[in-house]
Amino acid sequence: MRNDDKTVMRVRTGADLLIESILTNGADTIFGYPGGAVLPIYDALYSAKIKHVLTRHEQGAVHAAEGYARVSGKPGVVLVTSGPGATNVVTGLLDAMMDSLPLVVITGQVASGFIGTDAFQEADVLGITAPTTKHSFQIKRTSDIPRIVKEAFHIATTGRPGPVIVDIPKDLASQIIDQVPDDEMNLPGYCVKDDLDIDLLQVKRLGEALSASRRPVILAGAGVIHSKASELLLEVAEKFNVPVVNTLLGLGSFPADHRLFLGMGGMHGTYAANMAITECDLLVNFGARFDDRLTGNLAKFAPNAKVAHVDIDPSELGKNVKTDIPVEGDAKAVLNSLLMGSYPSPDTEDWRKLTAKNKMAYPLQYKVEDNQILPQQMVEWLHDYTKGEAIVVTDVGQHQMWAAQYYSFTKPNRFVTSGGLGTMGFGFPAAIGAQIAEPEKTVVAVLGDGGFQMTLQELAVVKERHLPLKVVILNNQVLGMVRQWQETFYEERYSESLIPVQPDFVKLAESYGIKGVRVDTEQEARQILAETMTNNEPIVIDCRVKKLENVCPMVAPGKGLNEMLGVKA
């Protein structure tokens, strides 16, 4: 928004109508990057009462919107130009689609008369984005703008959340309007159940199965967080005395310090969590996809269990894992119904003793070395100096798994990461979006040196917006997860995974006017964390960690969850 003497009387255009419609639907922030096809919209933004965050690349804009959406629970809004502007957001669209994040992405388009002529910066946005979005619109008439924008927000936020594209030709954004069109939605093919509209018979079957089980496990995913059902999950777990396992994206939906919590499950899950899934007689999945990184070898996944799956997206029920009790519906409504029902608690005492014994006997661990920092240590120190209250945003790779394993999340909406797509470059701009969504909270971007270099230009946004973002680079000078796989499965042939030539991250931060420090010892790390984690200034910490450290435990491809590598008593 601008308030200077360049604001002049303007005629009302389709671009004004677009911005007004975005505001009407509750948005307060747009992440974007201007270009020719969206110049009318940016002209309308000049004096509009909405915050615009100028990222330095369109990929930064869409990932920032994802971080904003994940933390705030509101849809992230993106505005980019046609052609390369639109194609640069495709990765973020698919990332949001796979992780169920609500986005409304406005893409500029060439003027209506030039569509299909291979005009300058023309791209078939609807064709390109069809597999990566929940729905795509192209505006054909200026009068359709309020309705389409309202429909876009509705589709993005209802049912299973996801990204929606609104493609607007430049001539329609420039077209003068003389009245406000109607915004009544018309979505005859889009049917979403009410949050309270659940199959009570299936819920009854689930409740009875819980009461009859002797070795039950709850698997809690991001759906619990999206539905704001974490407190209800805790009540259900305690009512039925059921141990709880989190997915990567579900971390924080159940307190990590609770007696029933077994840790994260899957490829880099804890021994206690993976063995509980393997040995249970009832697996109850609330709001998680049964993806391969969670299940391992499907033939060996929960082999003796009856499987119940609660998901708002019916297409996920029975898709990968045979489901005995499918329950379509919002996790919050199903959990509440279980609490309201008169289902006796099962006798799980022996089972809980076994899972607790596994948790005690096979904890996450690492071998301390005197002469260098281990990445696991740095994550634990971060937890100490932020008192476990920070919003932690990661990129993708080894550092992501160490953050998931060692930060110990006790509250929802405190962990932001790319799960389904595994997008390197996601973490830093997503942290910017998270900080904008929660300006009073400590936000820590835990990054690898590889992923940070993909989107580090967004340091300009941190400086420009005066964001107190804390950037911690776990710098091992390698593409860590690639190198670990090459060590484990390719006889240590480190093909293009070692990256010794890097920028000086301290000087890089300083070039943007941001404080940068390098730490090589525990004393240096603890000192800088004590000084910076609670202040209102941004910082980039280049933490040099052990180069060849591996993430353990690990389930190799084709193996079952009970066949973990790197497990030690």
C-alpha positions in Angstrom: 0.0 0.0 0.0 1.3 3.5 -0.9 0.3 6.8 0.7 2.2 9.4 -1.2 1.5 12.3 -3.5 1.5 10.0 -6.6 -2.0 8.7 -5.7 -4.4 10.1 -8.2 -8.1 9.7 -9.0 -8.5 6.5 -11.1 -11.3 5.0 -12.9 -12.5 1.6 -11.4 -11.1 -1.4 -13.3 -11.2 -5.1 -13.2 -8.0 -5.0 -11.3 -9.7 -2.9 -8.5 -12.5 -5.5 -8.5 -10.0 -8.3 -8.1 -8.2 -6.7 -5.1 -11.6 -5.8 -3.5 -12.7 -9.4 -3.9 -9.5 -10.7 -2.3 -10.1 -8.4 0.7 -13.7 -9.4 0.9 -12.7 -13.0 1.2 -10.6 -12.3 4.3 -7.1 -12.1 2.9 -4.7 -9.5 4.4 -1.4 -10.3 2.6 -0.3 -11.0 -1.0 3.0 -12.5 -1.9 4.1 -11.7 -5.4 6.3 -10.4 -8.1 5.2 -7.9 -10.8 5.4 -8.2 -14.6 3.8 -6.9 -17.8 0.6 -8.9 -17.7 -0.2 -7.9 -14.1 0.7 -4.2 -14.3 -3.0 -3.2 -14.1 -3.3 -5.2 -10.9 -0.1 -3.8 -9.4 -1.4 -0.3 -10.3 -4.5 -1.1 -8.3 -2.3 -2.3 -5.4 -0.6 1.0 -5.3 -3.2 2.5 -3.0 -5.0 -0.6 -1.9 -5.4 -1.5 1.8 -3.7 -4.8 1.6 -0.2 -5.9 2.5 2.0 -6.9 -0.5 5.3 -8.8 0.1 7.7 -8.4 -2.8 9.7 -11.6 -3.0 12.7 -11.8 -5.2 11.5 -14.8 -7.2 8.1 -16.3 -7.9 9.1 -19.6 -6.2 9.9 -17.6 -3.1 6.4 -16.1 -3.3 4.5 -19.4 -3.5 6.6 -21.0 -0.7 6.2 -18.0 1.5 2.4 -18.3 1.0 2.7 -21.9 2.0 4.4 -21.1 5.2 1.9 -18.3 5.9 -1.0 -20.8 5.3 0.5 -23.5 7.4 1.0 -21.3 10.4 -2.0 -19.0 10.2 -4.6 -21.5 8.9 -5.7 -18.9 6.4 -5.2 -19.3 2.6 -2.0 -17.9 1.3 -2.4 -15.5 -1.7 0.1 -15.2 -4.5 0.2 -12.8 -7.5 2.5 -13.4 -10.4 2.7 -12.4 -14.0 2.1 -14.5 -17.1 4.5 -17.0 -18.8 7.6 -17.6 -16.7 6.0 -15.9 -13.7 3.2 -18.5 -13.8 5.5 -21.5 -14.6 7.8 -20.5 -11.7 5.0 -21.3 -9.2 4.3 -24.8 -10.4 6.6 -26.5 -7.9 5.0 -24.6 -5.1 1.5 -25.5 -6.4 2.3 -29.2 -6.4 4.0 -28.9 -3.0 0.8 -27.3 -1.5 -1.3 -29.9 -3.3 0.5 -32.8 -1.8 0.6 -31.3 1.7 -3.0 -30.0 1.6 -2.2 -26.3 2.0 -4.8 -23.7 0.9 -3.5 -21.2 -1.7 -5.2 -18.8 -4.1 -2.7 -18.1 -6.8 -3.5 -15.2 -9.2 -1.6 -15.5 -12.5 -1.6 -12.8 -15.2 -2.3 -13.8 -18.7 -1.8 -12.1 -22.1 -4.8 -10.1 -23.5 -7.8 -12.3 -24.4 -7.3 -11.7 -28.2 -3.8 -13.0 -28.1 -4.4 -16.3 -26.2 -3.4 -19.2 -28.3 -1.1 -17.1 -30.6 2.2 -17.8 -28.8 2.2 -14.2 -27.7 5.1 -12.8 -25.7 5.1 -14.4 -22.2 2.0 -16.6 -23.0 1.7 -19.9 -21.3 -1.2 -22.4 -21.1 -1.5 -21.9 -17.3 -4.6 -24.1 -17.0 -3.1 -26.9 -18.9 0.2 -26.7 -17.1 -1.3 -26.5 -13.6 -4.2 -28.9 -14.0 -2.4 -31.9 -12.2 -0.9 -29.6 -9.5 -4.0 -27.8 -8.3 -7.3 -28.5 -6.7 -9.0 -26.4 -9.4 -8.1 -23.8 -12.0 -10.1 -20.8 -13.3 -9.5 -18.5 -16.3 -11.6 -15.3 -16.2 -13.5 -14.7 -19.4 -15.5 -11.7 -18.3 -14.7 -8.9 -15.9 -18.1 -9.3 -14.3 -17.1 -12.9 -13.2 -14.2 -11.7 -11.0 -16.1 -11.5 -7.7 -17.8 -14.8 -8.1 -14.6 -16.6 -9.3 -12.5 -15.2 -6.5 -15.1 -16.2 -3.9 -15.2 -19.7 -5.5 -11.4 -20.0 -5.5 -11.2 -19.2 -1.8 -14.0 -21.6 -1.0 -12.5 -24.5 -3.0 -9.0 -23.8 -1.5 -10.2 -23.9 2.1 -13.0 -26.5 2.2 -12.8 -30.3 2.2 -9.2 -31.2 1.8 -7.4 -27.9 1.4 -5.3 -27.2 -1.6 -4.1 -24.6 -4.2 -6.4 -22.9 -6.7 -5.3 -20.9 -9.8 -7.1 -17.8 -11.1 -5.8 -16.8 -14.5 -6.7 -13.3 -15.6 -6.0 -11.8 -19.0 -4.5 -8.3 -19.0 -7.3 -6.7 -20.9 -9.9 -7.8 -18.4 -7.8 -6.4 -15.5 -7.7 -3.1 -17.4 -11.4 -3.0 -18.3 -13.4 -0.2 -16.8 -16.4 -1.2 -14.7 -19.3 0.9 -13.6 -21.0 -1.4 -11.1 -20.2 -4.2 -8.7 -21.2 -7.6 -10.1 -22.8 -10.3 -7.9 -20.5 -12.8 -6.2 -22.9 -15.6 -5.7 -21.1 -18.9 -6.1 -22.1 -21.5 -8.8 -20.2 -24.7 -8.2 -22.7 -27.5 -9.1 -19.9 -30.1 -9.4 -18.2 -29.3 -6.1 -19.8 -31.1 -3.2 -18.2 -30.9 0.3 -19.6 -32.5 3.3 -20.3 -30.4 6.3 -17.7 -30.8 9.0 -20.3 -32.4 11.2 -21.7 -34.7 8.5 -20.0 -38.0 9.3 -21.1 -41.6 9.1 -22.0 -42.3 12.7 -22.3 -46.1 12.0 -18.6 -46.1 10.9 -17.7 -44.1 13.9 -19.5 -46.6 16.1 -17.5 -49.4 14.4 -14.3 -47.5 15.2 -15.3 -47.0 18.8 -16.1 -50.6 19.3 -12.9 -51.7 17.6 -10.9 -49.4 20.0 -12.7 -50.9 23.0 -12.0 -54.5 21.8 -8.4 -54.0 20.9 -5.4 -55.0 23.1 -2.6 -53.4 21.1 -4.1 -50.3 19.5 -2.0 -47.4 17.9 -3.1 -44.0 16.8 -1.4 -42.5 13.8 -1.9 -38.8 13.7 -1.2 -36.7 10.6 -1.5 -33.1 9.4 -5.3 -33.5 9.1 -5.5 -33.3 12.9 -3.7 -29.9 12.7 -5.8 -28.6 9.8 -9.0 -29.5 11.6 -7.7 -27.9 14.9 -8.3 -31.1 16.7 -5.1 -31.6 18.7 -6.8 -31.2 22.1 -9.5 -33.7 21.1 -6.8 -36.1 19.9 -5.2 -35.9 23.4 -8.5 -36.6 25.1 -9.2 -39.6 22.9 -5.7 -41.1 23.4 -6.1 -40.7 27.2 -9.7 -42.0 27.2 -8.7 -45.2 25.4 -5.1 -45.3 26.7 -3.7 -45.6 23.2 -0.1 -44.9 22.2 0.3 -42.2 19.5 2.6 -42.0 16.5 3.0 -38.9 14.4 3.7 -38.6 10.7 6.3 -36.0 9.7 3.6 -33.4 8.9 1.6 -34.4 12.0 4.3 -33.4 14.4 2.9 -31.2 17.1 -0.6 -32.5 16.9 0.2 -34.6 20.0 2.6 -33.4 22.7 6.0 -35.0 22.3 6.5 -35.0 26.1 3.3 -37.1 26.8 3.6 -40.6 28.2 1.7 -42.0 25.3 3.8 -40.5 22.6 6.1 -42.9 20.7 7.7 -40.4 18.2 7.5 -40.1 14.5 6.9 -43.2 12.3 8.3 -44.1 8.9 11.6 -44.1 7.1 13.4 -42.1 9.8 11.0 -42.8 12.6 11.8 -44.0 16.1 12.2 -47.7 16.9 9.2 -47.5 19.4 6.9 -45.9 16.8 7.8 -48.3 14.0 7.6 -51.4 16.1 4.2 -50.3 17.5 2.9 -50.0 14.0 4.3 -53.4 13.1 3.0 -55.2 16.2 -0.4 -53.5 16.8 -3.7 -55.2 16.4 -5.6 -52.0 15.5 -4.1 -49.0 13.6 -6.2 -45.9 13.7 -5.1 -43.2 11.2 -6.4 -39.7 11.7 -5.7 -37.4 8.8 -2.6 -38.9 7.2 -1.9 -40.3 3.8 -0.4 -43.8 3.7 2.6 -42.7 1.6 5.6 -44.8 1.0 7.9 -42.9 3.3 5.5 -43.7 6.1 4.7 -47.3 5.3 7.9 -48.8 4.0 7.1 -52.1 2.2 3.3 -52.3 2.1 3.4 -56.1 2.4 5.0 -55.7 5.8 3.1 -52.7 7.0 1.0 -53.4 10.1 0.7 -57.1 9.1 -1.5 -58.1 12.0 -3.7 -55.0 12.4 -7.2 -54.1 11.5 -6.9 -50.6 9.9 -9.2 -47.7 10.5 -8.7 -44.6 8.4 -10.3 -41.2 9.1 -9.8 -38.7 6.3 -11.7 -35.8 4.9 -10.6 -36.9 1.4 -12.5 -40.1 0.4 -10.0 -40.8 -2.4 -7.4 -41.6 0.3 -9.5 -44.3 2.0 -8.2 -47.7 0.9 -5.9 -46.2 -1.8 -2.6 -47.6 -0.6 -3.4 -49.7 2.5 -6.4 -52.1 2.8 -8.8 -50.3 5.2 -11.2 -52.2 7.4 -13.0 -49.2 8.8 -13.0 -46.2 6.4 -14.4 -43.1 7.9 -14.9 -40.1 5.6 -15.0 -36.9 7.5 -13.3 -34.1 9.4 -10.9 -35.4 12.1 -12.3 -33.0 14.7 -15.9 -34.2 14.2 -14.9 -37.9 14.4 -12.7 -37.4 17.5 -15.5 -35.5 19.2 -18.0 -38.2 18.3 -15.7 -40.9 19.9 -15.6 -38.8 23.1 -19.3 -38.5 23.2 -19.9 -42.2 22.7 -20.1 -44.7 25.5 -17.2 -46.9 24.5 -15.3 -48.7 27.4 -11.6 -48.2 27.5 -9.6 -51.3 26.4 -7.2 -53.2 28.5 -3.9 -51.9 27.0 -1.7 -52.1 30.1 0.6 -54.8 28.8 0.8 -53.1 25.4 1.6 -49.8 26.9 4.3 -51.3 29.0 5.9 -52.9 25.9 5.8 -49.7 23.9 7.2 -47.7 26.8 10.0 -50.3 27.2 10.9 -49.9 23.5 10.9 -46.2 23.9 13.2 -46.4 26.8 15.5 -49.1 25.5 15.9 -47.7 21.9 15.9 -43.9 22.1 17.2 -41.6 19.4 20.9 -41.1 20.1 24.1 -40.0 18.7 27.8 -40.2 19.6 29.2 -37.0 20.9 32.5 -35.9 19.5 34.9 -33.4 21.1 36.2 -31.6 18.1 33.0 -30.8 16.1 29.3 -30.0 16.4 26.8 -32.7 15.6 23.7 -31.5 13.8 21.5 -33.3 16.3 23.2 -31.4 19.1 22.5 -28.1 17.4 18.8 -28.9 17.1 18.6 -29.8 20.8 20.3 -26.6 21.7 17.8 -24.7 19.6 15.1 -26.4 21.5 16.7 -25.4 24.8 17.3 -21.7 23.9 13.8 -21.3 22.4 12.2 -23.3 25.3 10.5 -25.4 22.7 8.2 -22.5 21.7 9.7 -21.6 18.3 8.0 -22.1 15.0 10.6 -24.3 13.2 10.7 -24.2 9.4 12.9 -26.6 7.5 14.1 -27.2 4.0 14.4 -30.8 2.8 17.2 -33.3 3.6 19.1 -34.5 6.6 18.6 -31.4 8.6 14.8 -31.8 8.1 14.8 -35.2 9.7 17.1 -34.1 12.6 14.7 -31.2 13.3 11.8 -33.6 13.2 13.5 -36.1 15.5 15.2 -33.8 18.1 13.1 -30.6 18.5 10.3 -32.3 20.4 7.2 -30.4 19.3 4.5 -30.1 21.9 2.0 -27.8 20.1 0.4 -27.7 16.7 1.4 -25.3 13.9 5.0 -25.1 15.2 6.6 -27.3 12.5 6.6 -26.3 8.9 8.2 -28.5 6.2 7.7 -29.9 2.8 6.5 -33.5 3.2 4.9 -35.0 0.1 7.0 -33.3 -2.6 10.2 -32.8 -0.6 11.0 -29.5 -2.2 14.6 -28.2 -1.7 14.4 -24.4 -1.6 11.1 -24.5 0.3 12.4 -23.7 3.8 13.7 -20.2 3.7 10.8 -18.5 2.0 8.3 -20.6 3.9 10.0 -19.3 7.1 9.4 -15.7 5.8 5.7 -16.5 5.3 5.5 -18.0 8.8 7.1 -15.0 10.4 4.7 -12.6 8.6 1.8 -14.7 9.8 3.2 -14.7 13.4 5.2 -11.5 13.8 5.5 -11.8 17.5 6.7 -15.4 17.6 10.3 -16.7 17.3 10.6 -18.3 13.9 13.7 -20.4 13.2 14.6 -21.6 9.7 16.7 -24.7 10.0 18.3 -25.2 6.6 20.9 -27.2 4.8 23.6 -25.5 2.9 22.3 -27.0 -0.4 18.7 -26.0 -0.1 19.4 -22.5 1.2 21.4 -21.7 -1.9 18.3 -22.3 -4.0 16.3 -19.4 -2.6 18.7 -17.3 -0.6 17.9 -14.2 -2.6 14.9 -13.8 -0.3 17.3 -12.4 2.3 16.3 -9.1 0.8 12.8 -9.6 2.0 14.0 -10.3 5.6 15.9 -7.0 5.5 13.2 -5.0 3.7 10.3 -6.2 6.0 12.4 -6.0 9.2 11.7 -9.6 10.0 13.4 -11.0 13.1 13.9 -14.4 11.4 16.6 -16.7 12.7 18.4 -18.7 10.0 20.4 -21.7 11.2 22.4 -23.4 8.4 23.5 -26.9 9.4 26.4 -26.7 7.1 28.1 -30.0 6.3 29.3 -28.9 2.8 27.4 -31.8 1.1 24.0 -32.7 -0.2 23.5 -34.7 3.0 20.7 -37.0 2.2 22.0 -37.8 -1.3 25.4 -38.5 0.2 24.0 -40.7 2.9 22.1 -42.8 0.3 25.3 -43.0 -1.8 27.2 -44.2 1.2 24.6 -46.8 2.1 23.4 -48.1 -1.2 26.0 -47.1 -3.8 29.3 -48.2 -2.1 30.3 -44.6 -1.1 30.5 -43.4 -4.7 29.8 -39.7 -3.9 28.7 -38.6 -7.4 28.1 -34.9 -7.4 26.9 -34.8 -3.8 30.0 -33.0 -2.3 29.8 -29.2 -2.6 33.0 -27.7 -1.1 32.7 -24.4 -3.1 30.1 -22.3 -1.3 29.6 -18.6 -0.7 30.8 -17.2 2.6 27.4 -17.2 4.3 28.5 -14.6 6.9 29.5 -12.1 4.2 26.4 -13.0 2.2 24.2 -12.1 5.1 26.1 -8.9 5.7 25.8 -7.9 2.1 22.0 -7.8 2.7 22.5 -5.8 5.9 21.8 -8.8 8.1 24.1 -10.0 10.9 25.9 -13.2 10.0 28.1 -15.4 12.3 30.0 -18.7 11.8 30.1 -21.2 14.7 32.5 -24.1 14.9 32.4 -25.1 18.6 29.7 -25.8 21.2 30.8 -22.8 23.2 30.3 -20.5 20.1 27.0 -22.1 19.3 25.6 -21.8 22.7 26.8 -18.2 23.1 25.2 -17.0 19.8 21.9 -18.9 20.5 21.7 -17.3 24.0 22.2 -13.9 22.5 19.9 -14.1 19.5 17.0 -16.5 19.9 14.9 -14.0 21.9 15.8 -10.7 20.3 14.1 -8.8 17.5 16.9 -8.9 15.0 17.4 -11.3 12.1 20.5 -13.4 12.0 22.2 -16.0 9.7 24.1 -18.6 11.7 26.5 -20.7 9.6 26.9 -23.7 11.9 29.7 -26.0 10.7 28.7 -29.6 11.6 30.1 -33.0 11.1 30.3 -33.7 7.3 29.6 -37.5 7.2 26.9 -37.8 9.9 23.9 -39.9 9.0 20.3 -39.8 9.9 19.3 -42.8 12.0 17.3 -44.9 12.3 16.6 -45.6 8.6 14.3 -48.0 6.8 15.8 -48.9 3.5 13.6 -49.0 0.3 11.8 -52.3 0.1 12.1 -53.0 3.8 9.5 -53.2 6.5 9.3 -50.7 9.3 10.7 -53.3 11.7 13.8 -53.6 9.6 15.5 -50.4 10.6 19.2 -49.6 10.1 21.2 -47.8 12.8 19.1 -48.8 15.8 21.1 -49.2 19.0 20.0 -50.1 22.5 
